[in-house]
Amino acid sequence: MSYKEKISKFIDEHIDEYKQIALKIHDKPEVSNYEFEACKLLSEKLGEEGFDVKVDVAGHRTGFTATYKSRKKGPVIAFLAEYDALVGIGHACGHNLFGANSSLAAAGLKSVIDEVGGEVRVYGTPGEEGGENSSAKGSFVREGFFKDVDIALCAHPADRNAVSSNLLAIIPLTVRFFGKPAHSAASPEQGINALDAVIQVFNGVNALRQHVTPDVRIHGIITSGGDAPNIVPEFAEAKFYLRANTKKQVEELRIKFDNIVKGAGLQTGARGELIQEENSVDDMVMTRTLDEIYAKNVEDLGYEIDHFGKKSIGSSDVGNVSYVVPTIQPSFRISLDKIVGHTEGFKQASCSEYGLESIRFCSKALAYTALELILDKNLLEEVKKDYQESLKKLI
């Protein structure tokens, strides 16, 4: 029996257990930094599979690592797992499948790792959707979890099979202004209006829009704007996302946004603060050689796949990983119908039998991809060379 046949046999024999985990996570959606049950289900299952598991890592109480190291030297392969839900709508992005799929792929690879050599890891990374203490992959990168990793792999649910797509870089920011309260009718001249300062930030952003490239997205909401109309607002707050094609471009956009905030404070007299409460999210460094290895494995399993991907207008913290190690995040089909992420239809597809069954072929394709890189040093070096060439174009 070949190594791929052994992996396939393992996945076929264990997939029902991972389907049940995916369903349990779907039935109990948990948002960023509160994925306690999902973290428990995945990490404990990997512990049962023989991985060395640690929970509460990289500053994330619902993050985990699961590691299995062969006695034979070889590459270190990291599978990335997501399992957070969206606020209000639950698992309408399919992260219940995402986490189960990556974990099953890792367990499948582990079934042969003692024979082929190397190390298998699963990094449980909370909060991809944003929110409290979110975008954990950025923390994993910052804390050095990828410093000895050769390849990082994961796949995202979608309505088609496709290689990795480009992603926008994003900087999430909170703007706060502190003014001075006064009676809005009797003595408004004695007040300093913090809400006016926030509104001026929005006005400044709108003026900036005509002077940025088409890929730039700036969107914000006012989260606090005062307590009553007859009191000059003493405090006001807004949250913004700045997005652009690349990490470098969004950092340049940040400088312009900083100046808008400073200007709003000067215009109104309010004291401003600009705070980053979440990790920045980077664009995706594309490694097409690695994507094509995965795509061939998908086709060998009897499935069609789009080899070109698409230009995304979304963001994911998998981009942060791609800036330090060759990484792919292809899409895998979970519905025969056209579905859009963050909708009720996508949520239903994420717990459908078709969606659950999709992790069979996808976990195999991911594990096979890792296996080929472990067995073929020249192929691994080719992937790394391709990655370095792509990275140089972005930094």
Order of alpha helices (4+ residues) and beta strands (2+ residues): alpha-alpha-beta-beta-beta-alpha-beta-alpha-beta-beta-beta-alpha-beta-beta-alpha-beta-alpha-alpha-beta-beta-alpha-alpha-alpha
